[in-house]
Amino acid sequence: MIGLGQEEYYTVRGYQLLKQNKELITPAMEDYLEMIYRCCQEEGYARISKLSQLLNVRASSATKMVQRLGTLGLIKYERYGIVNLSDKGLEIGHFLLERHNILGEFFELLGSEESEILKQIELIEHNLSTGTVLNIKSLCDFFYDHPELHELFLEHKKL
């Protein structure tokens, strides 16, 4: 299972930041911020070429989006250089990855087809309220704390 232990789950600060900036941040921007955050976690930075490859977009599209995120103060970027997140971008990126992982856990616990999980996450993650995501996290935690009930659910699902 995709595991997020309690020690890895933070307060609702990320949710508050996202709500505060919701009017400014589009779903596409969220995808970029999440991917930049992932790259920065792995390599310490991101590059336009890597972003365009990972997000299956043209480099010119990635450049335009990175510039837009820069004007919002969410990233630091120099032309032809590396991309890093600002403090604000880092917090939002962390939240976006947490939200993504929570949904991944949820779909796994539901017994969803592994090949469909990523697609389902991408289709719904931008449209869920903070409260719903927190409720999903709570349900996942409940099933982790009570594996016997999770097994009962999976058995019930087979009926």
N, C-alpha and C positions, 0 to 999 in steps of 0.2 A: 504494500500500500504506500501511497505517497504520504509520508509521515511529517506532520508538523506537531512536534511535541509542545506541551504547554510553555516550555521555556522559550520557544521560538515565536509564540504568538504574543503580539504586543497590544497596547491599549488601542482605543478607538481613534487615536491621534491621526493616523493615516486617513481614516474615514472622514474625519472632520476637515482635514486639508483638502481632500478631494471634493467634498460638498462645497467648501468655501470657493473652490476654483471651478466648479462644475460648468458655469456659464462659459468659461474660457477654454476648457479642455474638451475636445471632441473624442469620440471613440477611437478614431485613427491616431490622434495624439496619445491617447492612453496606450495603444499598442506599441507605438514608438518608445514611449517612456519605459514601459515594461521591458521591452527588448534591450534598450540602452542599459537599464538597471541590470539585467541578466548579464550582458557583456561586461559591464564594469565589475560585477561580482566575480566573473571568471578571469578576466584579463586586466582589469584595472582601468579600462577605457573601452570605447567603441570607435569604429571607423565607419564612414558612409558606405563603403563597399560591403562591409560585413552586415550592416543593417539592411541594405537593399537585398542582399542574398537571403538573409534569415526571414525577412518579411515578404519576399517575392515581389519586390517592386523595383522600378528603375532607379538607378543612382541619382538621376535628376529629381525624381520624386522624393527620395530620401533627403536630398540636400535641401529642397524647399521646406520639408517638414522640420528638419533640424533647425533651419533658420527661424521658422515660426516659433518653435519651442525656445529658441534663444531669445527672441524678442519678449517672451513671457517670463524670462528669467529662470527657466527650468533647467537649462543646460548651458554649458560653456563650450563654445566651438569656434575654432579659427579655420578660415578657409583652407582646404586641403589638409587639415590637421585632424587631431583626435577629438572625440566627443566625450565630455564628462558631464555628470549631473551636478547642478548647484545643490546647495543644502536642501532647498525646497523641492527640487526635482528628485533628490535622493529619497526624501520622505515619501513623496507621492509614488515613486517607482517601487519602493518597498511595499507600500500598501497594495499597489496593483498586482505585484507578484503574489502577495499573501492571498488576495482575493482569488486569483487564478488557482492557487494551490488548494484553497478551501473548496472550490468548486470541483477540482480534480478528485479530492478525497470523497466528496459527496457522491459523485458519479460512480466512483469505484465501490463505495459502500452500497449503492443501489444495485450493483451488479451490472452496470452498463457495459456494452461491448467496448473493449479497450480501443479498438480502431475508431470508435465514434466519440470518445471522451473529449479529445482536443477540439473537435468540430463543435460539439455541444457547448463547451466552455466559451469558445469564441463567439458563438451565436447569442449567448445570454449574458455574459459577464458585464457588459456595458449598460445593461438595462435593469439591473437589480438594485434595489435600495440598500442602504447601509444596514438597516434593520433586518432585511431578508438575509443578507450575507452573514450577519451575526447569528441569526437563527439557524442557518445552515451549519455554521461552525459549531454551534451548541448541539445540534443533532448529531453531527459527526463525533463530537466528544462523548456524547451519551452512548453511542454505539461502541466506541472504543472502551468506555468504562464498563459497559455491559455487553460483552461479546455474545453472551447467551441470547440476548434479545435481538442482536443483529442476525444471529443464526436463525432465530424464529422468523424474523422478517424475510430472510432469503428463502426459507421453506414455504412461508405463506405465498410468496411471489410465484412459486412454482405451481400453485394450485390453479 
